[in-house]
Amino acid sequence: MSEGTDVTAAGNTALTRRWQGVMADNFGTPRLPLVRGEGTRVWDAEGNEYLDFLGGIAVNSLGHAHPAVVRAVSGQVASLGHVSNLFMAEPTVHLAERLVQLTGRPGRVYFSNSGAEANEAAFKIGRLTGRPHTVSAVGGFHGRTMGALALTGQPAKQRPFHPLPAGVTHVPYGDTDALRAAVTEDTALLVLEPVQGENGVIVPPPGYLRAAREITAATGTLLVLDEIQTGIGRTGHWFAGQAEGVDADVITLAKGLGGGLPIGATLVFGPAADLLTPGSHGSTFSGNPVVCAAALAVLDTIEQAGLLDHVTWTGERLRRGVTGLDHPLVREVRGTGLLLGIALAAPFAAEVQQAAQNHGLLVNAVTADTIRLAPPLTVSDREVSAFLTRFAAALEEVHTAQLVAA
Ligand SMILES: *Cc1c(COP(=O)(O)O)cnc(C)c1O
């Protein structure tokens, strides 16, 4: 038990009240205060234990308090915590080398602190091509800063913040003809997620990313794959684009890369690698050695523990397990690796999320009718079995309640 965790006095409602008194309300009040985590398990302020099948939204790739991350972060912060970009530190360079090496192609890396910033950098790189136009997908999510929001294909999120940076066309996701019509020689960037995560784990038709690569190559447009959710092992590959044999000009990363610490990365290849020149972009914390040390620990552990294969077969087991529940409330299971969307037959995702929590499971109602799962890449077979048992009970509870209500 970590120090400062006051289970008896605090309770879940006490922190919730404090939260409501002082926190900006942009998130709405969160579901639950969590005080401690270990691997796939977390505990709330009343000592209740949960299996965390959301992993901080695809962030805690090695679970909570993984020894390799703890060691890397503690060691780095105790020796050199920050240097600014006027100086350099070895972990930063090392991480860039490793990331480029994982893509198998020569490239360069710009580090930032979040997914939105990774995409913001990509957007600015697009502007530096001199071309005015950008294409991204309807339903896509690329972050909340003004530039990333302009790329995000969700009008409800955009509307209150107009005017946004101009020149972005949104095309239906998965539609190759729409890409062909929209991408021209005026188009700087085509920005796509390999799987639309926030939109409900939407997998495009086979060949879509390859078509995107061909179309952009023909017009000299940079293909940007937003792998912020799909990257770093989440789909059983280092990068989801790799699995499709697609070499993007720009890859953006964040979420799982830092194993719980905030980091974003914009990987650039070919001519795109030369567009950022001294003074063109920056961030005070860019390449901070502590977060880079955490990310290096994540990459090392994925490699040493063989987690890519583990993700592939554990993800398959989880997917088959949910399908095999054969529950009338489950319409289909979408996704790949350990990024799964359980599409419900009716818009009861919020109810299922709550019932799951009551059964000791943390999952996410990503849309009104979809439950998203993104457990740690380290999730064990036993934890998957426990998940299936509890999730079946949660589904049944919601189903029964709805039948009674109907
Ligand atoms: C989460 C996410 C982002 C935004 O990342 P933040 O760190 O929240 O800014 C961008 N793109 C995708 C695909 C994401 O899943």
The ligand as an ORCA input file, in Angstrom:
! r2SCAN-3c Opt
* xyz 0 1
  C      -6.097      9.839    -27.700
  C      -5.858     10.130    -29.124
  C      -5.381     11.384    -29.544
  C      -5.164     12.529    -28.597
  O      -4.186     12.261    -27.638
  P      -4.070     13.201    -26.340
  O      -2.859     12.675    -25.634
  O      -5.332     13.038    -25.578
  O      -3.897     14.590    -26.811
  C      -5.132     11.567    -30.892
  N      -5.339     10.582    -31.783
  C      -5.790      9.367    -31.414
  C      -5.976      8.309    -32.451
  C      -6.085      9.105    -30.075
  O      -6.566      7.912    -29.718
*
